[in-house]
Every structure is written in C-alpha cells, then in structure tokens.
Amino acid sequence: MYVVRTGSIDLMLDETVLTTVSEGEIFGELALIDQVERSATAKARTDCEVLPIDEGKFLYMVHHTPYFSLDLLRIIAGRLRAMNRLL
C-alpha cells in the first residue's frame, strides 16, 4: 500500500482512468487485504512522492489505530460505488 505524500497518481484499467489519488490519499490497499494480483495500474500524473506501507506496518495500524480500518473500508466502499456508476 502507498500513501501519496506529494503529487497525484492515476489508477487505471487498461487506458481508462478509474480515479486519481492525491496528497494524503492511499492506493494499493487491496493487495495487503487479499494478497491477489493488482486490479489496476498506478501511473504518476505529476511528479510525486509516495510512502510505502508494508504488511507489518499495515497490521500494526489495523490493530492499534481504531479508526484506520473504518477509514480504509470507507475508501474501498467509495471506490466500489464509483466503479458501479461507471458500469
């Protein structure tokens, strides 16, 4: 998983931009949840800096930060709803 520190990144399926993530937002979280091949490609829209969150840090945040999991679920739900609107 990555946190965007600066810049913006397009999350794409083939050549279609699904969403754009910017400073303070995350992407790549599904790989830490289900360990399945990625569902989209991340492509920098601008110069950017990202902070990697490995599985150990992710699990720490899930266990020790009560609202992290809820925030993560809201992000995933929002992306799912946006995909449903595209379909």
The 8 nearest C-alpha neighbors of each residue, nearest first, counted from 0:
[[1, 27, 28, 52, 26, 51, 53, 31],
 [2, 0, 51, 50, 25, 26, 52, 49],
 [1, 3, 25, 50, 49, 24, 4, 23],
 [2, 4, 49, 22, 23, 24, 5, 21],
 [3, 5, 22, 49, 48, 23, 2, 50],
 [6, 4, 47, 22, 48, 3, 7, 49],
 [5, 7, 47, 45, 46, 21, 22, 48],
 [6, 8, 21, 44, 20, 45, 43, 47],
 [7, 9, 43, 44, 20, 19, 42, 41],
 [8, 10, 19, 42, 41, 18, 44, 11],
 [11, 9, 41, 18, 40, 17, 16, 19],
 [10, 12, 16, 40, 17, 39, 15, 9],
 [13, 11, 39, 15, 14, 40, 16, 17],
 [12, 14, 15, 11, 40, 39, 16, 17],
 [15, 13, 12, 11, 16, 17, 40, 10],
 [16, 14, 12, 11, 13, 17, 10, 18],
 [17, 15, 11, 18, 10, 9, 14, 12],
 [18, 16, 11, 10, 15, 12, 19, 9],
 [19, 17, 10, 16, 9, 20, 11, 78],
 [18, 20, 9, 8, 10, 21, 7, 17],
 [21, 19, 8, 7, 24, 9, 18, 25],
 [20, 22, 7, 24, 6, 3, 23, 8],
 [21, 23, 3, 5, 4, 24, 6, 7],
 [22, 24, 3, 4, 2, 21, 25, 5],
 [23, 25, 22, 21, 3, 2, 20, 26],
 [26, 24, 2, 1, 3, 23, 20, 0],
 [25, 27, 1, 28, 0, 2, 24, 20],
 [26, 28, 0, 29, 30, 1, 25, 31],
 [27, 29, 0, 30, 31, 26, 32, 25],
 [30, 28, 32, 31, 27, 33, 34, 37],
 [29, 31, 34, 28, 32, 33, 35, 27],
 [32, 30, 29, 28, 34, 33, 54, 0],
 [31, 33, 29, 30, 34, 28, 35, 54],
 [32, 34, 35, 30, 31, 29, 36, 28],
 [35, 33, 30, 31, 32, 36, 29, 37],
 [36, 34, 33, 30, 37, 29, 32, 38],
 [35, 37, 38, 34, 30, 33, 29, 39],
 [38, 36, 39, 35, 30, 40, 29, 27],
 [37, 39, 36, 40, 12, 29, 35, 30],
 [40, 38, 12, 11, 37, 10, 41, 13],
 [39, 41, 11, 10, 12, 42, 38, 37],
 [40, 42, 10, 9, 11, 8, 39, 43],
 [43, 41, 9, 8, 44, 40, 10, 11],
 [44, 42, 8, 45, 9, 7, 41, 46],
 [43, 45, 8, 7, 9, 42, 46, 6],
 [46, 44, 43, 6, 7, 47, 8, 5],
 [47, 45, 6, 43, 44, 48, 7, 5],
 [46, 48, 6, 5, 45, 7, 49, 43],
 [47, 49, 5, 4, 3, 6, 50, 46],
 [50, 48, 3, 4, 2, 1, 51, 47],
 [49, 51, 2, 1, 3, 52, 4, 48],
 [52, 50, 1, 0, 53, 49, 2, 3],
 [51, 53, 0, 1, 56, 57, 50, 54],
 [54, 52, 56, 55, 57, 51, 0, 31],
 [53, 55, 57, 56, 58, 31, 52, 0],
 [54, 56, 58, 57, 53, 59, 52, 60],
 [57, 55, 59, 53, 58, 54, 52, 60],
 [56, 58, 54, 60, 55, 59, 53, 52],
 [59, 57, 61, 55, 60, 56, 54, 62],
 [60, 58, 56, 62, 57, 61, 63, 55],
 [59, 61, 64, 57, 63, 58, 62, 56],
 [62, 60, 58, 59, 68, 63, 64, 67],
 [63, 61, 59, 60, 64, 58, 65, 57],
 [64, 62, 60, 59, 61, 65, 58, 67],
 [65, 63, 60, 67, 66, 61, 62, 68],
 [66, 64, 67, 63, 68, 61, 62, 69],
 [65, 67, 69, 68, 64, 70, 61, 71],
 [66, 68, 70, 64, 69, 65, 71, 61],
 [69, 67, 71, 70, 66, 61, 72, 65],
 [68, 70, 72, 66, 71, 67, 73, 65],
 [71, 69, 73, 67, 68, 72, 66, 74],
 [70, 72, 68, 74, 69, 73, 67, 75],
 [71, 73, 69, 75, 74, 70, 76, 68],
 [74, 72, 76, 70, 71, 75, 77, 69],
 [73, 75, 71, 77, 72, 76, 78, 70],
 [74, 76, 72, 78, 77, 73, 79, 71],
 [77, 75, 79, 73, 78, 74, 72, 80],
 [78, 76, 74, 80, 75, 79, 73, 81],
 [77, 79, 81, 75, 80, 76, 82, 74],
 [78, 80, 76, 82, 81, 77, 75, 83],
 [79, 81, 83, 77, 82, 78, 76, 84],
 [82, 80, 78, 84, 83, 79, 77, 85],
 [83, 81, 85, 79, 84, 80, 78, 86],
 [82, 84, 80, 86, 81, 85, 79, 78],
 [83, 85, 81, 82, 86, 80, 79, 78],
 [86, 84, 82, 83, 81, 17, 80, 79],
 [85, 83, 84, 82, 81, 80, 79, 17]]
